[in-house]
Amino acid sequence: MKTRLVAELKADKKKAGLVVVLIVVAMFMGIRLAVKAGGKTASAASTPSASVLPGAGKKTGGSAGGALGGGPAASKTYGQRREKYIRNLDRTIVRDIFEPDAQLFPLAVKAAGANRQQAVATSHPVDKKELQEQLTRREAASLKLQSTIVGDVPTAIINDKVLRVDDWIDGFQVIKITSQSCVVRKDKVEIQLSIDQ
């Protein structure tokens, strides 16, 4: 095994260099670990016990007092002080967190006044009939007239559906069919569809 390893290392210089580097790193880490372990035992032996420390038996309020040997009495005192602090916290609400601060959002506060709806209604009067017509025209935009046949029974093809007068498609009723157009109606709004050339 040893001769085979040596033969391979001699044959490949890169492998040999890598093995040497790994051995050096392993030795360095081992020495460092040994030094650390020896230092811990020495420092533990040289540290005085908690009972020898000055003020070990005194009641100290902080967590350092408990760590230095204040024991349960110190942690009890700290716990009592903490509970007293929590009980005496001021819980009065200074401001409503959902109300915007006028200094940070001056426009939002003005707009949120009581007369906001009246101001909007008077400055932009909305005609319900006009609004309904606009909505109907938007819906009609989805209708595409593909073809018409004029004869004894006029026929129109809208969105791949064959329709005659008085037929319905997507809430629209077919009113009139001509050679190049078709008129549909919804909510008393008539819209003329034309064949795209």
C-alpha positions in Angstrom: 0.0 0.0 0.0 2.8 2.4 1.0 4.8 1.6 -2.2 1.7 2.1 -4.3 1.0 5.5 -2.7 4.6 6.6 -3.2 4.6 5.5 -6.8 1.4 7.4 -7.5 2.8 10.6 -5.8 6.0 10.3 -7.9 4.0 9.9 -11.1 1.7 12.9 -10.5 3.3 16.0 -9.1 0.0 17.8 -8.5 -1.3 15.0 -6.3 1.9 15.0 -4.4 1.8 18.8 -3.8 -1.9 18.6 -2.7 -1.1 15.7 -0.2 1.8 17.7 1.3 -0.4 20.8 1.7 -3.2 18.7 3.4 -0.7 17.1 5.8 0.7 20.6 6.8 -2.9 21.9 7.4 -3.8 18.9 9.4 -0.7 19.2 11.6 -1.3 23.0 12.1 -5.0 22.3 13.1 -3.9 19.5 15.5 -1.3 21.7 17.2 -3.7 24.6 17.5 -6.4 22.3 19.0 -3.9 20.9 21.5 -2.8 24.4 22.6 -6.4 25.5 23.1 -7.3 22.4 25.2 -4.2 22.9 27.4 -5.1 26.7 27.8 -8.6 25.9 29.0 -7.5 23.5 31.7 -4.9 26.0 32.9 -7.4 28.9 32.9 -10.0 26.8 34.8 -7.5 25.9 37.4 -6.3 29.5 37.9 -9.8 31.1 38.1 -10.9 31.7 41.7 -14.1 30.1 42.8 -17.3 32.2 43.0 -17.4 32.2 46.8 -13.9 33.8 46.9 -15.0 36.8 44.6 -15.7 40.0 46.5 -19.4 40.8 46.8 -20.4 37.2 46.0 -22.8 37.0 48.8 -24.3 40.5 48.2 -27.6 40.9 46.4 -27.0 42.6 43.1 -29.9 43.5 40.8 -28.3 42.9 37.4 -27.7 39.7 35.5 -24.0 40.2 36.2 -24.7 39.7 39.9 -26.4 36.4 39.3 -23.5 35.3 37.2 -21.0 36.3 39.9 -22.6 34.2 42.6 -25.5 36.3 43.7 -27.5 33.1 43.2 -31.3 32.8 43.4 -31.7 35.9 45.6 -30.1 38.2 43.0 -32.3 36.7 40.2 -35.4 37.0 42.4 -34.6 40.7 43.0 -34.2 41.2 39.3 -37.4 39.5 38.5 -39.3 41.6 41.1 -37.9 44.8 39.6 -38.8 43.7 36.1 -42.4 42.8 37.1 -42.8 46.2 38.9 -41.5 48.0 35.8 -44.0 46.2 33.5 -46.9 46.9 35.9 -46.0 50.6 36.1 -45.7 51.1 32.3 -47.8 54.0 31.0 -50.4 52.4 28.7 -52.2 55.6 27.7 -52.7 55.9 23.9 -51.3 59.1 22.6 -52.8 59.1 19.2 -54.9 56.9 16.9 -52.4 55.0 14.8 -54.8 54.8 11.9 -55.3 58.6 11.7 -52.7 60.2 9.4 -50.3 62.7 10.9 -51.2 66.1 9.4 -47.5 67.1 9.3 -46.5 64.1 7.3 -49.6 63.9 5.1 -51.2 67.3 4.8 -53.1 66.6 1.6 -54.5 63.3 2.9 -55.9 64.9 6.0 -57.6 67.7 4.0 -59.1 65.2 1.6 -60.4 63.1 4.4 -62.7 65.8 5.8 -66.4 65.5 6.3 -67.2 67.4 3.1 -65.1 65.2 0.8 -68.0 63.5 -0.9 -69.8 66.7 -1.5 -66.7 68.3 -3.0 -66.2 65.4 -5.3 -69.8 65.4 -6.3 -70.0 69.1 -7.1 -66.6 69.3 -8.9 -67.2 66.2 -11.0 -70.9 65.7 -11.6 -71.4 62.2 -13.0 -74.3 61.5 -15.3 -75.5 57.9 -14.7 -76.8 57.5 -18.2 -73.5 58.6 -19.7 -71.6 56.3 -17.4 -73.8 53.4 -18.3 -73.3 54.1 -22.0 -69.5 54.1 -21.5 -69.7 50.8 -19.7 -71.9 49.3 -22.4 -69.5 50.5 -25.1 -66.6 48.9 -23.3 -68.4 45.6 -23.1 -69.3 45.8 -26.8 -65.6 46.2 -27.6 -65.3 42.4 -27.0 -67.8 41.7 -29.8 -66.2 41.1 -33.2 -68.4 41.1 -36.3 -66.8 38.6 -38.7 -69.3 38.3 -41.5 -72.8 39.1 -42.6 -75.3 37.4 -45.0 -78.1 39.5 -46.3 -81.1 37.7 -47.8 -84.6 36.5 -46.7 -83.1 35.8 -43.2 -80.2 38.2 -42.5 -77.4 36.5 -40.6 -74.4 37.7 -38.8 -71.4 35.9 -37.4 -70.2 37.5 -34.2 -67.4 35.9 -32.1 -67.8 32.7 -34.1 -71.5 32.5 -33.4 -74.2 32.5 -36.1 -76.9 35.0 -35.1 -80.1 36.4 -36.6 -82.2 39.5 -35.7 -83.5 39.3 -32.1 -80.8 36.7 -31.1 -78.6 37.4 -28.0 -74.9 37.3 -27.4 -73.1 38.3 -24.2 -76.1 40.3 -23.0 -76.5 42.2 -26.3 -79.5 41.8 -28.6 -79.0 41.8 -32.4 -81.3 44.6 -33.8 -80.3 45.0 -37.5 -78.0 43.3 -39.9 -76.8 45.0 -43.1 -74.2 43.9 -45.7 -71.1 45.3 -43.8 -72.4 46.0 -40.3 -74.6 44.8 -37.5 -76.4 46.8 -34.8 -76.7 45.4 -31.2 -78.4 46.8 -28.2 -78.0 46.6 -24.4 -79.6 48.8 -21.8 -81.1 51.0 -24.4 -77.7 51.7 -25.9 -77.3 50.8 -29.6 -73.9 50.0 -30.9 -73.0 49.4 -34.6 -70.4 46.7 -35.2 -68.5 46.8 -38.5 -66.6 44.1 -40.3 -62.8 44.8 -40.0 -61.4 45.1 -43.5 
